Amino acid sequence: MNSLRLQFRFLFPLVIVLVAAAYFSLPLIDKLTLRWFSRDLSLRGTLVVSSLEDSISDALRTHDLERIQKAIERVVTDERLLGVGLCDTTGKLIVSAGVFAPGEGCAAALETAGETFPVRSFAGGNVHVGVHPIRGSSGAVVNLVLLHDLSFIERRSRDTRRYLVILLTGLGLVVAVTTIVVAQLTLRGWMQNTRALLSDGGSGVENERRLGELAPLAVELRARLRDLEDEFRRALGPQLEWDPERLRSLLRTQLRDDEVIVVSNREPYIHEQVDGNIVVRRPASGLVTAVEPVMRACSGTWIAHGGGSADRQTVDAKDRVRVPPGREEYTLRRIWLSPEEEQGYYYGFANEGLWPLCHVAHVRPVFRESDWHQYVAVNRRFAEAVAAEAVSEDPVVLVQDYHFALLPAMIREYLPRATILTFWHIPWPNPESFGICPWRREILRGMLGSTILGFHTRYHCKNFIETVDRYLEARIEHEHSIISHQDDETLVESYPISIEWPGPRQVADWPAVDACRRAVVERLGLASNVRLAVGVDRFDYTKGILERLNAVERLLEKHPEWVGKLVFVQVAAPSRSSLEEYQSFQQRIQLQCQRINERFGGADYQPVLLLAEHHEHEALTELYRAADVCLVTSLHDGMNLVCKEFVAARDDERGVLILSRFAGAAREMTEALIVNPYHVEESADALHQALTMPDAEQRERMASLRMTVREYNVFRWAGRMLADAGRFRLRQRIEARVQRVRSE
């Protein structure tokens, strides 16, 4: 009703304008009409004179005025002709017929001779005066004057005005009504499309059909709303700090001490046989860095592949061991794989297939039928282990990473009531790229067995939803990021992963920054005044190590003043060394380091130090605290936790972080120097900027980065996922009770 009133407010002035235009245009129309009829009457008079000219000329020669009188009387019978007069050249009337004033009629008429529009007042009305000379052999003899009645023009003008006003008024009303109808129909369509945009959507094709022309707007709007939601969450600032105790409190309140099981390929602690002794170490893995603190807070069970040389010696009869050593806060259950299973499932399908498929790192994925069968079999074995370890019928199961894409659906077969949280630690590609995988539908169905499916960024969530829309028949609620497939619902959400923020006791145990620097300089044999840049990664082609070395080389070319003063230390833990691609990559890195050192180094100076060995967490912390610059130049990364570990280690608020724009962390850590690692010049300039950055700017940037990492820590990451899981579990329990009551 309000919209209709608004439309009338617009259309009423439009009708008034049309009527006013008609009114003010009438004088112009009258004038034009008069001119048209004047030309017409002049033409008619010429025709009349042409028909009478010969007879009048003959009658004048014989002075037969009676004959002339009869001729003009026949002409006056025309209803539009008021009178006809024959006047001589002096203005004397010779004969006349009809309404023609004697005496003054000729004189008045002859005055109009030569006028373009000769209209005068005769006999009490407006007449058109036509003066037409009748020429004899000696020139003009007499003038035939025709008086045409113009009253019919006034009648027609009145009719024209009336019809014009009616026409324009009717046209205005038609335009108004048509506009209202079109506006109402358009508004109704837009309202329907807007409701479709805001309500539950169907599949991608169905939703596009419902939204019509709003479909592109809907995609942009939803993406923007998600971005605004993320920004809003950040803008809220720290409310309550997330820590192990708060996570335990969440488990007690929302999950009510429910059982928590974690499944990953990599185990959090590896037992190795070294010189006859068993040594415990933590693997170089971002997954372990993130998930292990959560498990210590949850006191659950972690199921993983046991690959250490002394792993079998440290477990009990049921392949379990309490960890961490000395504190024993949760249970580690190990799964044993044969060399063939490990080769097919881990090295083959997972790391030669899925890993390059999901990373835009210009390495072609390889998919073998035998690897796929091993992948399916190992996922089945882990599903059976979860079912065996579960004490209740509805545990909370956290499935980690791309090694177990099939596992959620398999667990669902054994434990239909379980709450399954799957977190994909690596990027998710676009639908076209994922379509390369021969078993794409099986993988998607396996992942949709999850209750909650988490990615690092909204972009990865969007890619996954579009992939499902492309390859599966599923109902997608885009506004809620929920996928319904085979009667199961999966929430697809972004949960940016992080690290455990170091506590006061841990920080108190750290050596001072100066002490860390002296220790690193002495251990590596460096000059005391050297500037130190570090990179910490696994040997992997997605980490941008080669691009990092190119940037260091370019810096030394552009700014030779850094030669002898800058040392770049690259820690690269060996990884997947049995794969040919990784062997080749490791050789390329070694050759590149050797070439740079030969070009810019000397007997007492090497600009690049490659430490191709595993480093414990304490050694990395010491290196972070000693460094002036940390370079994280991933070519494509889900999150990358090295940058967050570096920030957490810098309680002195010094040091500069250079971060790739292609790492998920770049969205959160905007105070870092963000670079495109493929652009060597840009990376070299950023390194120079970092080395010359004033202390005040370093403190400002690092203080802001530390606030971000402290607030958005790993316990917040786990807490958000577990809180969402708690809401799902509560809803499922309520629905089960309602169904039970209905059935009774």
ZIVEN-V292617 format. One line per field, one symbol per residue. ss: DSSP state (~ for helix, > for strand, _ for the rest). phi: phi as a letter, one per 20 degrees, with the letter a starting at -180 (. if undefined). burial: b if it has 24 or more other ideal C-beta (glycine too) atoms within 12 Angstrom, else e. A space follows every 10 residues. Layout:
BEGIN
ss: ???
phi: ???
burial: ???
END
This chain:
BEGIN
ss: _~~~~~~~~~ ~~~~~~~~~~ ~~~~~~~~~~ ~~~~~~~~~~ ~~~~~~~~~~ ~~~~~~~~~~ ~___~~~~~~ ~~~~~~____ >>>>>>>>__ __>>>>>>__ ___~~~~~~~ ________>> >>__>>>>>> >>>>>>__>> >>>>>>>>>_ ~~~~~~~~~~ ~~~~~~~~~~ ~~~~~~~~~~ ~~~~~~~~~~ ~~~~~~~~__ ___~~~~~~~ ~~~~~~~~~~ ~~~~~~~~~~ ~~~~~_____ ___~~~~~~~ ~~~______> >>>______> >>>>__>>>> >____~~~~~ ~~~~~~~~__ >>>>>_____ _~~~_____> >>>______> >>>>>___~~ ~~~~~~~~~~ ~~~~~~~~__ ________~~ ~~~~~~~~~~ ~~~~~~~~~_ _____>>>>> _~~~__~~~~ ~~~~____>> >>>_______ ~~~~_____~ ~~~~~~~___ _>>>>__~~~ ~~~~~~~~~~ ~___>>>___ _>>>>__>>> >>>>______ ___~~~~~~_ __~~~~~~~~ ~~~~______ >>>>>>>>__ ____~~~~~~ ~~~~~~~~_~ ~~___>>>>> >>>______~ ~~~~~~~~~~ ~~~~~~~~~~ _>__>__>>> >_____~~~~ ~~~~~~__>> >>____>___ _~~~~~~~~_ _____>>>>> __>~~~~___ __>>>____~ ~~~~~~~~~~ ~___~~~~~~ ~~~~~~~~~~ ~__~~~~~~~ ~~~~~~~~~~ ~~~~~~~~~~ ~~~_
phi: .ffffffffe egfffgffff ffffefgfff ffffffffff ffffffffff fdgfffffff feleffffff ffffffffge efaccddefe nefebbbmeb ffmfffffff fegnffcedc eclnbecedd dcfdedfdof dccedddefd ffffffffff ffffffffff ffffffffff ffffffffff fffffffeef eefgffffff fmfegfffff ffffffffff ffffffmfdc febgffffff ffeedllffd cdcbfeefcd edeclndedd beffbfffge effffffeld cddbfedffd fffdeefdmd becfgndleb dddddedfgf fffffeffff dedffffede cmcffccdff ffffffffgf ffffffffff edecfedded nffcfefgff fgfecfefed dddefdfdff gfffffffdf ffffffffff fccdcfcfff ffffffffff dcebedeffd ldddblmddc edcecffbcf ffegffffef ffgfffffff fffemdffef eddcccbefb feemffffff ffffffffcf fefnddcddd ecfgblffef ffffffffff fffffffffd ebfdbcfcdd debfdfffff gffgfeeebd dcdgfabfcm egfffffffe felcncddcf feegfffedf ffeeceffef ffffffffff fdfffffgff ffffffffff feefffgfff ffffffffff ffffffffff ffff
burial: eeeeeebeee beebbeebbe ebeeeeeebe eebbeebbee bbeebeebbe ebbebbbebb eeeeeeebbe bbeebbebeb bbbbbbbeee bebbbbbbeb beeebbbbbb ebbeeebbbb ebbeebbbbb bbbbeeeeee bbbbbbbbbb ebbeeebeeb beebbeebbe ebeeebeebb eeeeeeeeee eebeebbeee bbbbeebbeb beebeeebbe ebbeebeeeb eeeeeeeeee ebbbebbbeb beebbeebbb bbbbbbbbbb bbeeeeeeeb bbbbbbbbbb bbbbbbbbbb bbbbbbbbeb beebbeeebb bebbeeeebb bbbbbebeee bbbbbbbbbb bbbbbbbbbb bebebbbeee bbebbbbbbb bbbebbbebb eeebbbbbbb bbbbbbbbbb bbebbebbbb bbbbbbbbbe eebbeebebb bbbbbbbbbb bbbbbbbbbb bbbbbbbbbb bbebbbbbbb bbbbbeebbb bbbbbbbbbb bbeeeeeeeb bebeebbeeb beebebeeeb bbbbbbbbbb bbbbbbbbbb bbbbbbeebe ebbebbbbbb bbbbbbeebe bbeebbeebb ebbeebbeeb beeebbbbbb bbebbebebb bbbbbbbbbb bbbbbbbbbb bbbbbbbbbb bbbbbbbbbb bbbbbbbbbe bbbbbbbbeb ebbbebbbbb bebeeeebee bbeebbbbbb bbbbbbbbbb bbbbbbebbe eeeeeeeeee eeee
END
